Amino acid sequence: MSQFAKVAVVYGGESAEREISLKSGKAVHKALVAQGVDAELVDTKEISPLLLKQLGYQAVFIALHGRGGEDGVIQGLLESLKLPYTGSRVLGSALAMDKIRTKQVWQSCQLPTAKYVSVKRGQEIEYSTIMQQLGDVVFVKPAREGSSIGMSRVTNAAELEQAVTTAFEFDETVLIEQWINGPEYTVSILNGRALPAIRMQTQRSFYDYEAKYLSNSTEYLCPCGLSETDEIYIQQLALEAFDAVGASVWGRIDIMRDADGQFYLLEANTVPGMTEKSLVPMAAKAVGLSFEQLVLDILQAAR
């Protein structure tokens, strides 16, 4: 049982990740109700979060993904309402949502992350020069989107120009990043503890939206196949990376490894998915934590 009498599970919203948020919110709500918590779903597209305290809620479980829910906006609103809420505070949420500033923080802390270039809408861009700078293959990502939305893998200047144009549909700032050719891992974090790493394996060219949410062929390996030494290393790396951006309570750090065995930080997630295909519940299960207990642990840490 929660120490909070009435809990709002905020979900849905109006970001590009709305559909995933709807699934996450429903799963979280079901888990809380199953444990006797008085929880209700609140779609912030239909009900303003400004009304949460007026409606009698004593705490908020944030199941919103993307802008408005994962970027410090609703966190700041809940701070002003003096309502306890789950996950990272305002600064950690805002920083982690911005892939470029996250990388800048990691670089300042001397944490390993792939080479990159950032571009802004309206800027004159030398696509050929960027390809020469970053290598034969690069990734293009909107700076402040998740779930691989607007992301592309490109191999030449013409493709890069098209990919950047696509990414500008989602954000005014775009990250162009060196391609790390190797396996991808994710480390989930819960209350200061790094959970077992998961390796994502897809038949697609990279772990994109379809591989994450639609494909039945994507494999999730836990144990991930790393040596004990390497797994301990990336768990510690994930904890340092999470702390560096001011994130707290729970979340996920994505990591890739190149052919030489070097690990690189990709991005931080402060409100990861909580669907049937989600990675944090999978990692929690590996240490004997049920989905219901995971959700309750996150809620109990609400501040």
N, C-alpha and C positions, 0 to 999 in steps of 0.2 A: 504493500500500500504506500501511496505517496503521502508526504507531509502536507501537500496542498489539497484543499477541499474541492476546488473546481479548476480544471486545466483546459486551456484552449490549445488545440493542435492546429496551428496556422499552416495553411498549405495552399496550393493552387497559384494564386497571384497572376501577374500579367507578364512574366518574363518569358523568354524563348524556351525555358525549361519547364513550363507549366505542366505539360502532360506527365513528366516524370515526378514532379512535385505532388500531383494528385495521387499517384500510386504510392509514393512514400507516406504521405499524410494518412491515407486510408490504412496502410499497414501499421503505422505507429498507433493510430487511434484504436484499432482492433486489439493490439497488444496491451495497451493501457487498460481498456475496458475489461479485458479478460482477467486482469489482476485486481479488479475492483476499484480502479481509479475513475472518478467522475470526470471524464474527458469528453470534449465535444470538438467536432471539426469546424473550423472557421476558414472559409475561402476568402482571402483578402481581396479578391476581385469583386466579391459581392458585399462583403461587410468590412468597413474601414477598421483597421487595427486601433485607431484612435478610440473606438468604442469598447475595447476589451475590458477595461477596468469598470466602466459603467455597466457592462453586462454581467459583472460579478465574478469574472475570472481572477484567480489568485496566482496563477503561473501560466507560462506560455512555452509549449514545446514547438520550436521552429522547425518545420518540415518544408520550408520554402527554399527552392533552389534558384540560383542566378540573381539577377538584379532585383533589388527591393527586399530580398530575404537573406541574401548571403553576403551582402556588400556593406554592412554596417547601418543601412537605412532603418530597418525595423528594429535593430538593436538599439539605436539611438532613441527611437520613439519609445520603446519599452523602458529604457532608462528614465526618460522624462516622466513616464507614467508610474515609475517605481514598481514595476511588475517584474518579478524574477523570471528569467528566461534561460533556455538551454544554449550551450555552446559558447563560442568565442564572443568576446566583448566587441565594442565598436571598432577599435583600431585593428585588432587581429582580423576581423571580418573584412574590413575595407582593404587592408593590405593584401590579404591572401586572394581576394577576388581579382586583383589587378596583377596579371601575370608578369608584366614588365617591372613593376615596382617590387614584386616579390623577388625576381631575379636580381635586381639591384641590391636589395637587402642581403640576399644570400652571398652575392659577390663581396659585399663589404665585410661579411663575416668569414670570408675565405672558405665558403662551402661550395662544393663542385656543382656547376650547372653549365649547360651547353652554351656555346657562343650564339649570339643573336644580334639582330638589328631591329629597331622599332621605327615605324613610319606613321605619319599622321595624314589624314585626309586633306587634300589640297597641296601637299608637299610634292616637289619634283623628285621622282624616284628613279635611280639608276639600277634597273633590274639586273642587268648583266654584271655590274660591279658587285652587287649583293651576292649573286651566285658564286662569283669568284672568291668572295670573302668567306662564305660559309660552306662551300663545297658543292658537290654534284647533286645532292638531294637536300631539300630544306622543307621545313614545316611552316605553314602559315596559320596563325590563330588570331581571332579577335582578342584584344587584351583583356576584356572583361566578360567572357562567356564561358560556360561550362558544358559538360556532356558532349564535348567535341563538336559543338555547333559552330558552323562557319569555318571549320578547320580543313586544310588541304595539304597533301603531300605532293611536291612538284619537283621536276627534274631539269627544267630549263627556264630561261628568262621569259619566254612567252607564257608558259604555264604559270609562272610566278606572278606576272602582271594580272592574269585572269583571277588567280587565287586571292590576291590582295584586293581586287575589286569586289569579289564575293565577300571577303571578310569585312570590308568597309560597310556592307549592308547591316552589320551587327554592331559595329563600334567605330568610333572616329580614330582610334589608335589600334595599330595592328603589330603583332609580334611575328618576326620572321626568324626562325630558329634552326640551327644546325641539326641535321638528321643524325640521330644516334642509331647505328645499325646493330641491334642486339635485343635481348629479351627485356620486357617491361615488367616491373614489380610495383606493388603498392604495399605500404605499411600503414595499418590503421592504428590510431592512438586513442586510448580511453583513460581518462583521469591520470595522466602522467605515465601511462604504461604503453609500451609498443607491443602490439599483438603480432602473431606470426605473419610473416610476409606471404603474399600471394603473387604467383606469376600468372600473367594473362597471356594466353596464346590464341591467336586468331589466324584464319586462313586469308583474311583480307590484307591489304597492303599496310594497314596500321589499325590500331585499336580505336576505331571511329564509332560514331553514334550507332550504326547498325550492329557492329560487333558487340557493343555494350548492352543494347536493349532489345534488338530484334533477332539476332542470329542464334540458332541453336547449336552451331558448330564451335563457338568460342569456348575454350577450355580455361578453367581456373584451377591452378595447381597449388595445393596447400597440404603438406609441405611443398615448398616452392622449388626444391632441388638444389639450393645453395648449400655450401658447407656451413657448418655451425659458426665458424669464424666470420664468414661473409654475411650470414644472416644477422649475427649480432652487430656487425658493422653497419648494415643499412638500417637496422632498428635504431641504433644510436644516432645515425645521420638524420633519420626522420624526426626523432625527438628534438635534435638541435635545430633543424630547419623549421619545425612547427613553432618552437619557442622563439626563433629569430624574428618571425613576422608577428609575434604577439598573439598567436592563436592559443586556445586553451580548451580544456575539458575533453572534447572528442573531435575527431576528424581523420584526415588521410593525407599521406604524402606519396606522390607518384615518382618513381625512379626508373631510369634505364641504365643498362650496362653495355659498354661497347665491346668490340672484338678483343681489345687488349685487357679487358677485365676491370676497366675504370667505371665507377658508378657516377651518374649525373642526376641531380635533382631536376624534375620537370615542373611540378606545380603542387600547390597546397589546396586542400578542400576542407572548408570549415563546416559545411552542411552537406555531407555526402549522401548519396541515394540510400534509401531504406526500402528498396523493392525486393522482390523475390530473387533478382539477379544481382543484388548489391553486394559490395565487397566487405564493408565493415561487419555486417552480420555474419558473413562467411568466416572472417578472421576470429570473431568472437566465439563462434561455434567450435573452432579449433581448440579453444582453451576451456571448453565446457560451459560457455555462457549461451543460454537460449536467447532467441530474439526478444522474448518478453522481458527477460532479465536485463538484457542490453538496453532496451528502451527505458526501463525503470531506473537503471543506473544513471543514464543520461539525464533523466528528469530530476532525480534526487540531487544532482549536482547543480541544478538551476540556481542562479544567483540574481 
